[in-house]
Amino acid sequence: KTKWWINTIDFNSNVFKLYEIGGKELISTPVISEIGIPLKSVETGDSQINYSPDSKTLVINNRYDIGVLLYDFDNKTGKLSNFRKKLYHNFKESAEGACFSPNGRFLYLTAGRHIFQMDMKATNPSDSVVYMGEVSLPDEFNWPIGVGHVILGPDCRIYVSPGTTTHFIHVIHKPDEKFPNCDFEIKAIDAP
């Protein structure tokens, strides 16, 4: 718990470089994994990259016709393996957020104005996708409020950015529960 892995992806390629930072040496030499499909810069520019709570899976949210990309991750060596992709929607909107629930069972994904829950314990996670709904409403200035990146907070709730420059934040209060019991609240926080 004194070191962290950070990653980069070479431009328009499938070459991942993972660096271990912290400890006695500030930055390690990169651990290189060439795996999966080549990722174009437009596919990773807005898409969120995240790790599962047990650090065994790396996830990248991608275009609607590619889906979410999953890689097994070895926390000791920094190597990626077992690439797979899962389609989860057919809305032709940009993929954005990807975040695991605290227990790692559910993966929350956002695309444009849409939010999804994928059961990672299902035999085929692609078949277990639940559409949680569309967030498409205006704020007081008629600016659209959608969904963007998602992040697990220290209180074990998942916070969903609005995807636009508005001040409202959405919250998944019980992310370890299957939808609708996960309690997704739109505009839960009115940020100052």
PyMOL commands that place a pseudoatom at each C-alpha (Angstrom):
pseudoatom trace, name=CA, resn=LYS, resi=1, chain=A, elem=C, hetatm=0, pos=[0.000, 0.000, 0.000]
pseudoatom trace, name=CA, resn=THR, resi=2, chain=A, elem=C, hetatm=0, pos=[2.918, 2.343, -0.704]
pseudoatom trace, name=CA, resn=LYS, resi=3, chain=A, elem=C, hetatm=0, pos=[2.896, 2.042, -4.499]
pseudoatom trace, name=CA, resn=TRP, resi=4, chain=A, elem=C, hetatm=0, pos=[0.434, 2.707, -7.316]
pseudoatom trace, name=CA, resn=TRP, resi=5, chain=A, elem=C, hetatm=0, pos=[0.151, 1.551, -10.923]
pseudoatom trace, name=CA, resn=ILE, resi=6, chain=A, elem=C, hetatm=0, pos=[-0.485, 4.169, -13.587]
pseudoatom trace, name=CA, resn=ASN, resi=7, chain=A, elem=C, hetatm=0, pos=[-0.904, 3.381, -17.260]
pseudoatom trace, name=CA, resn=THR, resi=8, chain=A, elem=C, hetatm=0, pos=[-0.545, 4.937, -20.669]
pseudoatom trace, name=CA, resn=ILE, resi=9, chain=A, elem=C, hetatm=0, pos=[-1.626, 3.625, -24.054]
pseudoatom trace, name=CA, resn=ASP, resi=10, chain=A, elem=C, hetatm=0, pos=[0.462, 4.314, -27.132]
pseudoatom trace, name=CA, resn=PHE, resi=11, chain=A, elem=C, hetatm=0, pos=[-1.258, 6.467, -29.752]
pseudoatom trace, name=CA, resn=ASN, resi=12, chain=A, elem=C, hetatm=0, pos=[-3.578, 4.406, -31.996]
pseudoatom trace, name=CA, resn=SER, resi=13, chain=A, elem=C, hetatm=0, pos=[-2.262, 1.066, -30.742]
pseudoatom trace, name=CA, resn=ASN, resi=14, chain=A, elem=C, hetatm=0, pos=[-2.826, -1.749, -28.284]
pseudoatom trace, name=CA, resn=VAL, resi=15, chain=A, elem=C, hetatm=0, pos=[0.452, -1.164, -26.417]
pseudoatom trace, name=CA, resn=PHE, resi=16, chain=A, elem=C, hetatm=0, pos=[-0.064, -0.464, -22.726]
pseudoatom trace, name=CA, resn=LYS, resi=17, chain=A, elem=C, hetatm=0, pos=[2.752, 0.864, -20.578]
pseudoatom trace, name=CA, resn=LEU, resi=18, chain=A, elem=C, hetatm=0, pos=[2.236, 0.477, -16.852]
pseudoatom trace, name=CA, resn=TYR, resi=19, chain=A, elem=C, hetatm=0, pos=[4.452, 2.262, -14.374]
pseudoatom trace, name=CA, resn=GLU, resi=20, chain=A, elem=C, hetatm=0, pos=[4.688, 1.532, -10.679]
pseudoatom trace, name=CA, resn=ILE, resi=21, chain=A, elem=C, hetatm=0, pos=[5.145, 4.749, -8.741]
pseudoatom trace, name=CA, resn=GLY, resi=22, chain=A, elem=C, hetatm=0, pos=[6.048, 5.289, -5.093]
pseudoatom trace, name=CA, resn=GLY, resi=23, chain=A, elem=C, hetatm=0, pos=[8.166, 3.379, -2.614]
pseudoatom trace, name=CA, resn=LYS, resi=24, chain=A, elem=C, hetatm=0, pos=[11.963, 3.730, -2.691]
pseudoatom trace, name=CA, resn=GLU, resi=25, chain=A, elem=C, hetatm=0, pos=[12.067, 4.249, -6.435]
pseudoatom trace, name=CA, resn=LEU, resi=26, chain=A, elem=C, hetatm=0, pos=[9.825, 7.056, -7.589]
pseudoatom trace, name=CA, resn=ILE, resi=27, chain=A, elem=C, hetatm=0, pos=[8.961, 5.549, -11.000]
pseudoatom trace, name=CA, resn=SER, resi=28, chain=A, elem=C, hetatm=0, pos=[9.684, 2.046, -12.311]
pseudoatom trace, name=CA, resn=THR, resi=29, chain=A, elem=C, hetatm=0, pos=[10.605, 1.194, -15.860]
pseudoatom trace, name=CA, resn=PRO, resi=30, chain=A, elem=C, hetatm=0, pos=[7.426, 0.485, -17.834]
pseudoatom trace, name=CA, resn=VAL, resi=31, chain=A, elem=C, hetatm=0, pos=[5.829, -2.936, -17.942]
pseudoatom trace, name=CA, resn=ILE, resi=32, chain=A, elem=C, hetatm=0, pos=[4.670, -3.334, -21.522]
pseudoatom trace, name=CA, resn=SER, resi=33, chain=A, elem=C, hetatm=0, pos=[1.654, -5.384, -22.602]
pseudoatom trace, name=CA, resn=GLU, resi=34, chain=A, elem=C, hetatm=0, pos=[0.603, -5.551, -26.249]
pseudoatom trace, name=CA, resn=ILE, resi=35, chain=A, elem=C, hetatm=0, pos=[-2.928, -6.896, -26.034]
pseudoatom trace, name=CA, resn=GLY, resi=36, chain=A, elem=C, hetatm=0, pos=[-6.427, -6.535, -27.449]
pseudoatom trace, name=CA, resn=ILE, resi=37, chain=A, elem=C, hetatm=0, pos=[-7.541, -4.274, -30.231]
pseudoatom trace, name=CA, resn=PRO, resi=38, chain=A, elem=C, hetatm=0, pos=[-5.755, -1.065, -31.233]
pseudoatom trace, name=CA, resn=LEU, resi=39, chain=A, elem=C, hetatm=0, pos=[-7.344, 1.917, -29.489]
pseudoatom trace, name=CA, resn=LYS, resi=40, chain=A, elem=C, hetatm=0, pos=[-7.706, 5.148, -31.396]
pseudoatom trace, name=CA, resn=SER, resi=41, chain=A, elem=C, hetatm=0, pos=[-7.153, 8.377, -29.526]
pseudoatom trace, name=CA, resn=VAL, resi=42, chain=A, elem=C, hetatm=0, pos=[-10.809, 9.359, -29.976]
pseudoatom trace, name=CA, resn=GLU, resi=43, chain=A, elem=C, hetatm=0, pos=[-11.809, 6.122, -28.226]
pseudoatom trace, name=CA, resn=THR, resi=44, chain=A, elem=C, hetatm=0, pos=[-9.711, 6.765, -25.136]
pseudoatom trace, name=CA, resn=GLY, resi=45, chain=A, elem=C, hetatm=0, pos=[-9.931, 10.550, -24.988]
pseudoatom trace, name=CA, resn=ASP, resi=46, chain=A, elem=C, hetatm=0, pos=[-13.265, 10.737, -23.166]
pseudoatom trace, name=CA, resn=SER, resi=47, chain=A, elem=C, hetatm=0, pos=[-13.558, 7.138, -22.039]
pseudoatom trace, name=CA, resn=GLN, resi=48, chain=A, elem=C, hetatm=0, pos=[-12.847, 6.304, -18.441]
pseudoatom trace, name=CA, resn=ILE, resi=49, chain=A, elem=C, hetatm=0, pos=[-10.263, 3.686, -17.528]
pseudoatom trace, name=CA, resn=ASN, resi=50, chain=A, elem=C, hetatm=0, pos=[-10.676, 2.011, -14.148]
pseudoatom trace, name=CA, resn=TYR, resi=51, chain=A, elem=C, hetatm=0, pos=[-9.589, -0.963, -12.042]
pseudoatom trace, name=CA, resn=SER, resi=52, chain=A, elem=C, hetatm=0, pos=[-11.750, -3.385, -10.078]
pseudoatom trace, name=CA, resn=PRO, resi=53, chain=A, elem=C, hetatm=0, pos=[-11.609, -3.107, -6.265]
pseudoatom trace, name=CA, resn=ASP, resi=54, chain=A, elem=C, hetatm=0, pos=[-9.522, -6.295, -6.054]
pseudoatom trace, name=CA, resn=SER, resi=55, chain=A, elem=C, hetatm=0, pos=[-7.117, -4.869, -8.700]
pseudoatom trace, name=CA, resn=LYS, resi=56, chain=A, elem=C, hetatm=0, pos=[-7.587, -7.933, -10.904]
pseudoatom trace, name=CA, resn=THR, resi=57, chain=A, elem=C, hetatm=0, pos=[-9.424, -6.282, -13.816]
pseudoatom trace, name=CA, resn=LEU, resi=58, chain=A, elem=C, hetatm=0, pos=[-8.716, -3.198, -15.927]
pseudoatom trace, name=CA, resn=VAL, resi=59, chain=A, elem=C, hetatm=0, pos=[-11.736, -1.777, -17.752]
pseudoatom trace, name=CA, resn=ILE, resi=60, chain=A, elem=C, hetatm=0, pos=[-12.007, 0.760, -20.577]
pseudoatom trace, name=CA, resn=ASN, resi=61, chain=A, elem=C, hetatm=0, pos=[-15.378, 2.047, -21.741]
pseudoatom trace, name=CA, resn=ASN, resi=62, chain=A, elem=C, hetatm=0, pos=[-15.402, 2.280, -25.539]
pseudoatom trace, name=CA, resn=ARG, resi=63, chain=A, elem=C, hetatm=0, pos=[-17.633, 3.052, -28.542]
pseudoatom trace, name=CA, resn=TYR, resi=64, chain=A, elem=C, hetatm=0, pos=[-21.104, 1.542, -28.814]
pseudoatom trace, name=CA, resn=ASP, resi=65, chain=A, elem=C, hetatm=0, pos=[-20.039, -0.853, -31.581]
pseudoatom trace, name=CA, resn=ILE, resi=66, chain=A, elem=C, hetatm=0, pos=[-17.031, -2.114, -29.597]
pseudoatom trace, name=CA, resn=GLY, resi=67, chain=A, elem=C, hetatm=0, pos=[-18.392, -2.099, -26.051]
pseudoatom trace, name=CA, resn=VAL, resi=68, chain=A, elem=C, hetatm=0, pos=[-16.507, -2.255, -22.816]
pseudoatom trace, name=CA, resn=LEU, resi=69, chain=A, elem=C, hetatm=0, pos=[-12.967, -3.655, -22.894]
pseudoatom trace, name=CA, resn=LEU, resi=70, chain=A, elem=C, hetatm=0, pos=[-11.801, -5.891, -20.054]
pseudoatom trace, name=CA, resn=TYR, resi=71, chain=A, elem=C, hetatm=0, pos=[-8.289, -7.082, -19.268]
pseudoatom trace, name=CA, resn=ASP, resi=72, chain=A, elem=C, hetatm=0, pos=[-7.027, -9.273, -16.457]
pseudoatom trace, name=CA, resn=PHE, resi=73, chain=A, elem=C, hetatm=0, pos=[-4.432, -7.352, -14.454]
pseudoatom trace, name=CA, resn=ASP, resi=74, chain=A, elem=C, hetatm=0, pos=[-1.596, -8.802, -12.345]
pseudoatom trace, name=CA, resn=ASN, resi=75, chain=A, elem=C, hetatm=0, pos=[-1.030, -6.314, -9.539]
pseudoatom trace, name=CA, resn=LYS, resi=76, chain=A, elem=C, hetatm=0, pos=[2.374, -7.823, -8.715]
pseudoatom trace, name=CA, resn=THR, resi=77, chain=A, elem=C, hetatm=0, pos=[3.895, -7.743, -12.217]
pseudoatom trace, name=CA, resn=GLY, resi=78, chain=A, elem=C, hetatm=0, pos=[1.845, -5.037, -13.962]
pseudoatom trace, name=CA, resn=LYS, resi=79, chain=A, elem=C, hetatm=0, pos=[1.048, -7.350, -16.896]
pseudoatom trace, name=CA, resn=LEU, resi=80, chain=A, elem=C, hetatm=0, pos=[-2.289, -7.423, -18.719]
pseudoatom trace, name=CA, resn=SER, resi=81, chain=A, elem=C, hetatm=0, pos=[-3.789, -10.656, -20.087]
pseudoatom trace, name=CA, resn=ASN, resi=82, chain=A, elem=C, hetatm=0, pos=[-7.092, -12.287, -21.127]
pseudoatom trace, name=CA, resn=PHE, resi=83, chain=A, elem=C, hetatm=0, pos=[-8.512, -9.468, -23.251]
pseudoatom trace, name=CA, resn=ARG, resi=84, chain=A, elem=C, hetatm=0, pos=[-12.258, -9.551, -23.891]
pseudoatom trace, name=CA, resn=LYS, resi=85, chain=A, elem=C, hetatm=0, pos=[-14.875, -7.093, -25.072]
pseudoatom trace, name=CA, resn=LYS, resi=86, chain=A, elem=C, hetatm=0, pos=[-18.537, -6.947, -24.139]
pseudoatom trace, name=CA, resn=LEU, resi=87, chain=A, elem=C, hetatm=0, pos=[-21.229, -5.075, -26.036]
pseudoatom trace, name=CA, resn=TYR, resi=88, chain=A, elem=C, hetatm=0, pos=[-23.627, -3.370, -23.686]
pseudoatom trace, name=CA, resn=HIS, resi=89, chain=A, elem=C, hetatm=0, pos=[-25.709, -0.851, -25.688]
pseudoatom trace, name=CA, resn=ASN, resi=90, chain=A, elem=C, hetatm=0, pos=[-26.616, 0.296, -29.185]
pseudoatom trace, name=CA, resn=PHE, resi=91, chain=A, elem=C, hetatm=0, pos=[-27.039, 4.029, -28.606]
pseudoatom trace, name=CA, resn=LYS, resi=92, chain=A, elem=C, hetatm=0, pos=[-24.732, 5.855, -31.009]
pseudoatom trace, name=CA, resn=GLU, resi=93, chain=A, elem=C, hetatm=0, pos=[-23.388, 8.085, -28.257]
pseudoatom trace, name=CA, resn=SER, resi=94, chain=A, elem=C, hetatm=0, pos=[-19.914, 8.426, -26.836]
pseudoatom trace, name=CA, resn=ALA, resi=95, chain=A, elem=C, hetatm=0, pos=[-18.893, 6.050, -24.085]
pseudoatom trace, name=CA, resn=GLU, resi=96, chain=A, elem=C, hetatm=0, pos=[-17.693, 7.769, -20.959]
pseudoatom trace, name=CA, resn=GLY, resi=97, chain=A, elem=C, hetatm=0, pos=[-17.793, 6.320, -17.444]
pseudoatom trace, name=CA, resn=ALA, resi=98, chain=A, elem=C, hetatm=0, pos=[-16.781, 2.935, -16.056]
pseudoatom trace, name=CA, resn=CYS, resi=99, chain=A, elem=C, hetatm=0, pos=[-16.742, 2.088, -12.357]
pseudoatom trace, name=CA, resn=PHE, resi=100, chain=A, elem=C, hetatm=0, pos=[-17.010, -1.100, -10.322]
pseudoatom trace, name=CA, resn=SER, resi=101, chain=A, elem=C, hetatm=0, pos=[-19.208, -1.384, -7.252]
pseudoatom trace, name=CA, resn=PRO, resi=102, chain=A, elem=C, hetatm=0, pos=[-17.284, -1.718, -3.938]
pseudoatom trace, name=CA, resn=ASN, resi=103, chain=A, elem=C, hetatm=0, pos=[-17.672, -5.518, -3.923]
pseudoatom trace, name=CA, resn=GLY, resi=104, chain=A, elem=C, hetatm=0, pos=[-16.746, -5.722, -7.633]
pseudoatom trace, name=CA, resn=ARG, resi=105, chain=A, elem=C, hetatm=0, pos=[-19.941, -7.517, -8.650]
pseudoatom trace, name=CA, resn=PHE, resi=106, chain=A, elem=C, hetatm=0, pos=[-21.428, -4.714, -10.725]
pseudoatom trace, name=CA, resn=LEU, resi=107, chain=A, elem=C, hetatm=0, pos=[-19.822, -2.529, -13.365]
pseudoatom trace, name=CA, resn=TYR, resi=108, chain=A, elem=C, hetatm=0, pos=[-21.535, 0.813, -13.988]
pseudoatom trace, name=CA, resn=LEU, resi=109, chain=A, elem=C, hetatm=0, pos=[-21.171, 2.279, -17.473]
pseudoatom trace, name=CA, resn=THR, resi=110, chain=A, elem=C, hetatm=0, pos=[-22.290, 5.563, -18.998]
pseudoatom trace, name=CA, resn=ALA, resi=111, chain=A, elem=C, hetatm=0, pos=[-22.705, 6.576, -22.617]
pseudoatom trace, name=CA, resn=GLY, resi=112, chain=A, elem=C, hetatm=0, pos=[-23.999, 10.008, -23.536]
pseudoatom trace, name=CA, resn=ARG, resi=113, chain=A, elem=C, hetatm=0, pos=[-27.189, 10.361, -21.533]
pseudoatom trace, name=CA, resn=HIS, resi=114, chain=A, elem=C, hetatm=0, pos=[-27.535, 6.657, -20.670]
pseudoatom trace, name=CA, resn=ILE, resi=115, chain=A, elem=C, hetatm=0, pos=[-26.446, 4.619, -17.648]
pseudoatom trace, name=CA, resn=PHE, resi=116, chain=A, elem=C, hetatm=0, pos=[-26.102, 0.835, -17.361]
pseudoatom trace, name=CA, resn=GLN, resi=117, chain=A, elem=C, hetatm=0, pos=[-25.327, -1.830, -14.774]
pseudoatom trace, name=CA, resn=MET, resi=118, chain=A, elem=C, hetatm=0, pos=[-23.460, -5.000, -15.833]
pseudoatom trace, name=CA, resn=ASP, resi=119, chain=A, elem=C, hetatm=0, pos=[-23.336, -8.039, -13.528]
pseudoatom trace, name=CA, resn=MET, resi=120, chain=A, elem=C, hetatm=0, pos=[-19.724, -9.233, -13.622]
pseudoatom trace, name=CA, resn=LYS, resi=121, chain=A, elem=C, hetatm=0, pos=[-20.600, -12.476, -11.787]
pseudoatom trace, name=CA, resn=ALA, resi=122, chain=A, elem=C, hetatm=0, pos=[-22.997, -13.571, -14.554]
pseudoatom trace, name=CA, resn=THR, resi=123, chain=A, elem=C, hetatm=0, pos=[-21.906, -16.372, -16.866]
pseudoatom trace, name=CA, resn=ASN, resi=124, chain=A, elem=C, hetatm=0, pos=[-21.989, -13.904, -19.756]
pseudoatom trace, name=CA, resn=PRO, resi=125, chain=A, elem=C, hetatm=0, pos=[-21.810, -10.297, -18.459]
pseudoatom trace, name=CA, resn=SER, resi=126, chain=A, elem=C, hetatm=0, pos=[-23.014, -8.940, -21.827]
pseudoatom trace, name=CA, resn=ASP, resi=127, chain=A, elem=C, hetatm=0, pos=[-26.329, -10.733, -21.296]
pseudoatom trace, name=CA, resn=SER, resi=128, chain=A, elem=C, hetatm=0, pos=[-26.651, -9.330, -17.783]
pseudoatom trace, name=CA, resn=VAL, resi=129, chain=A, elem=C, hetatm=0, pos=[-26.702, -5.642, -18.707]
pseudoatom trace, name=CA, resn=VAL, resi=130, chain=A, elem=C, hetatm=0, pos=[-29.516, -3.640, -17.146]
pseudoatom trace, name=CA, resn=TYR, resi=131, chain=A, elem=C, hetatm=0, pos=[-30.470, -0.307, -18.656]
pseudoatom trace, name=CA, resn=MET, resi=132, chain=A, elem=C, hetatm=0, pos=[-30.876, 2.056, -15.694]
pseudoatom trace, name=CA, resn=GLY, resi=133, chain=A, elem=C, hetatm=0, pos=[-32.299, 4.854, -17.802]
pseudoatom trace, name=CA, resn=GLU, resi=134, chain=A, elem=C, hetatm=0, pos=[-31.692, 8.081, -19.629]
pseudoatom trace, name=CA, resn=VAL, resi=135, chain=A, elem=C, hetatm=0, pos=[-30.680, 11.285, -17.894]
pseudoatom trace, name=CA, resn=SER, resi=136, chain=A, elem=C, hetatm=0, pos=[-31.665, 14.066, -20.218]
pseudoatom trace, name=CA, resn=LEU, resi=137, chain=A, elem=C, hetatm=0, pos=[-33.082, 17.089, -18.495]
pseudoatom trace, name=CA, resn=PRO, resi=138, chain=A, elem=C, hetatm=0, pos=[-32.167, 20.753, -18.409]
pseudoatom trace, name=CA, resn=ASP, resi=139, chain=A, elem=C, hetatm=0, pos=[-30.767, 22.712, -15.487]
pseudoatom trace, name=CA, resn=GLU, resi=140, chain=A, elem=C, hetatm=0, pos=[-32.151, 26.148, -14.619]
pseudoatom trace, name=CA, resn=PHE, resi=141, chain=A, elem=C, hetatm=0, pos=[-30.347, 27.666, -17.636]
pseudoatom trace, name=CA, resn=ASN, resi=142, chain=A, elem=C, hetatm=0, pos=[-31.664, 25.000, -20.045]
pseudoatom trace, name=CA, resn=TRP, resi=143, chain=A, elem=C, hetatm=0, pos=[-28.210, 23.428, -20.166]
pseudoatom trace, name=CA, resn=PRO, resi=144, chain=A, elem=C, hetatm=0, pos=[-28.477, 19.639, -20.615]
pseudoatom trace, name=CA, resn=ILE, resi=145, chain=A, elem=C, hetatm=0, pos=[-27.709, 17.382, -17.692]
pseudoatom trace, name=CA, resn=GLY, resi=146, chain=A, elem=C, hetatm=0, pos=[-26.553, 13.942, -18.803]
pseudoatom trace, name=CA, resn=VAL, resi=147, chain=A, elem=C, hetatm=0, pos=[-24.144, 11.397, -17.330]
pseudoatom trace, name=CA, resn=GLY, resi=148, chain=A, elem=C, hetatm=0, pos=[-20.369, 11.354, -17.587]
pseudoatom trace, name=CA, resn=HIS, resi=149, chain=A, elem=C, hetatm=0, pos=[-17.560, 9.801, -15.605]
pseudoatom trace, name=CA, resn=VAL, resi=150, chain=A, elem=C, hetatm=0, pos=[-18.308, 7.706, -12.531]
pseudoatom trace, name=CA, resn=ILE, resi=151, chain=A, elem=C, hetatm=0, pos=[-16.157, 7.302, -9.438]
pseudoatom trace, name=CA, resn=LEU, resi=152, chain=A, elem=C, hetatm=0, pos=[-16.375, 5.278, -6.269]
pseudoatom trace, name=CA, resn=GLY, resi=153, chain=A, elem=C, hetatm=0, pos=[-16.305, 7.564, -3.239]
pseudoatom trace, name=CA, resn=PRO, resi=154, chain=A, elem=C, hetatm=0, pos=[-14.795, 6.807, 0.190]
pseudoatom trace, name=CA, resn=ASP, resi=155, chain=A, elem=C, hetatm=0, pos=[-18.360, 6.389, 1.500]
pseudoatom trace, name=CA, resn=CYS, resi=156, chain=A, elem=C, hetatm=0, pos=[-18.901, 3.430, -0.917]
pseudoatom trace, name=CA, resn=ARG, resi=157, chain=A, elem=C, hetatm=0, pos=[-21.324, 5.427, -3.063]
pseudoatom trace, name=CA, resn=ILE, resi=158, chain=A, elem=C, hetatm=0, pos=[-20.707, 5.981, -6.745]
pseudoatom trace, name=CA, resn=TYR, resi=159, chain=A, elem=C, hetatm=0, pos=[-20.747, 9.591, -7.928]
pseudoatom trace, name=CA, resn=VAL, resi=160, chain=A, elem=C, hetatm=0, pos=[-21.797, 10.281, -11.517]
pseudoatom trace, name=CA, resn=SER, resi=161, chain=A, elem=C, hetatm=0, pos=[-20.683, 13.507, -13.157]
pseudoatom trace, name=CA, resn=PRO, resi=162, chain=A, elem=C, hetatm=0, pos=[-23.297, 15.321, -15.261]
pseudoatom trace, name=CA, resn=GLY, resi=163, chain=A, elem=C, hetatm=0, pos=[-21.311, 14.919, -18.470]
pseudoatom trace, name=CA, resn=THR, resi=164, chain=A, elem=C, hetatm=0, pos=[-21.703, 18.651, -19.135]
pseudoatom trace, name=CA, resn=THR, resi=165, chain=A, elem=C, hetatm=0, pos=[-20.715, 21.889, -17.454]
pseudoatom trace, name=CA, resn=THR, resi=166, chain=A, elem=C, hetatm=0, pos=[-23.598, 21.994, -15.025]
pseudoatom trace, name=CA, resn=HIS, resi=167, chain=A, elem=C, hetatm=0, pos=[-23.379, 21.846, -11.246]
pseudoatom trace, name=CA, resn=PHE, resi=168, chain=A, elem=C, hetatm=0, pos=[-25.510, 18.770, -10.498]
pseudoatom trace, name=CA, resn=ILE, resi=169, chain=A, elem=C, hetatm=0, pos=[-23.991, 15.422, -9.521]
pseudoatom trace, name=CA, resn=HIS, resi=170, chain=A, elem=C, hetatm=0, pos=[-25.889, 12.125, -9.548]
pseudoatom trace, name=CA, resn=VAL, resi=171, chain=A, elem=C, hetatm=0, pos=[-25.365, 9.407, -6.915]
pseudoatom trace, name=CA, resn=ILE, resi=172, chain=A, elem=C, hetatm=0, pos=[-25.736, 5.628, -6.830]
pseudoatom trace, name=CA, resn=HIS, resi=173, chain=A, elem=C, hetatm=0, pos=[-26.350, 5.202, -3.118]
pseudoatom trace, name=CA, resn=LYS, resi=174, chain=A, elem=C, hetatm=0, pos=[-26.176, 1.380, -2.901]
pseudoatom trace, name=CA, resn=PRO, resi=175, chain=A, elem=C, hetatm=0, pos=[-23.974, 0.273, -5.818]
pseudoatom trace, name=CA, resn=ASP, resi=176, chain=A, elem=C, hetatm=0, pos=[-23.556, -3.301, -4.498]
pseudoatom trace, name=CA, resn=GLU, resi=177, chain=A, elem=C, hetatm=0, pos=[-27.299, -3.885, -5.087]
pseudoatom trace, name=CA, resn=LYS, resi=178, chain=A, elem=C, hetatm=0, pos=[-28.899, -4.986, -8.339]
pseudoatom trace, name=CA, resn=PHE, resi=179, chain=A, elem=C, hetatm=0, pos=[-30.887, -2.255, -10.130]
pseudoatom trace, name=CA, resn=PRO, resi=180, chain=A, elem=C, hetatm=0, pos=[-33.362, -0.812, -9.125]
pseudoatom trace, name=CA, resn=ASN, resi=181, chain=A, elem=C, hetatm=0, pos=[-32.275, -1.483, -5.533]
pseudoatom trace, name=CA, resn=CYS, resi=182, chain=A, elem=C, hetatm=0, pos=[-28.969, 0.314, -6.148]
pseudoatom trace, name=CA, resn=ASP, resi=183, chain=A, elem=C, hetatm=0, pos=[-30.884, 3.578, -5.582]
pseudoatom trace, name=CA, resn=PHE, resi=184, chain=A, elem=C, hetatm=0, pos=[-29.716, 5.789, -8.446]
pseudoatom trace, name=CA, resn=GLU, resi=185, chain=A, elem=C, hetatm=0, pos=[-30.616, 9.399, -7.647]
pseudoatom trace, name=CA, resn=ILE, resi=186, chain=A, elem=C, hetatm=0, pos=[-30.524, 11.997, -10.398]
pseudoatom trace, name=CA, resn=LYS, resi=187, chain=A, elem=C, hetatm=0, pos=[-29.355, 15.490, -9.335]
pseudoatom trace, name=CA, resn=ALA, resi=188, chain=A, elem=C, hetatm=0, pos=[-28.605, 14.197, -5.834]
pseudoatom trace, name=CA, resn=ILE, resi=189, chain=A, elem=C, hetatm=0, pos=[-26.017, 16.904, -5.174]
pseudoatom trace, name=CA, resn=ASP, resi=190, chain=A, elem=C, hetatm=0, pos=[-26.236, 20.550, -6.136]
pseudoatom trace, name=CA, resn=ALA, resi=191, chain=A, elem=C, hetatm=0, pos=[-22.556, 21.487, -6.061]
pseudoatom trace, name=CA, resn=PRO, resi=192, chain=A, elem=C, hetatm=0, pos=[-21.732, 25.078, -5.048]
for i in range(1, 192): cmd.bond("trace and resi %d" % i, "trace and resi %d" % (i + 1))
show_as sticks, trace
zoom trace
